[in-house]
Amino acid sequence: MFNNITARLNTIEEARRNDFGRISSEINSINFLIEALQNEMIRHYALAVTRRIQPIETDQLSVASQSETSSQSRASLSSSSEVSA
């Protein structure tokens, strides 16, 4: 009877170790997937920010260029009207 109980306890202990190993392996897999997803999110976020900033920079350059052209046109008109007068 004692041997029977010991055998059952050994079987239970072995099953527990196997379950723990399986669960530990699954946790490691989940952690790996979480890291991969985080890296992918960071990459997508960086790409989105880059795409969002580029048009803003282009618009700012365009506005600055238009402003400079407008200033030059006004200066040209101003000097033309002074010559006419």
PyMOL commands that set and color helices and strands:
alter all, ss='L'
color gray80, all
select helices_A, chain A and resi 2-84
alter helices_A, ss='H'
color red, helices_A
deselect
rebuild
show_as cartoon
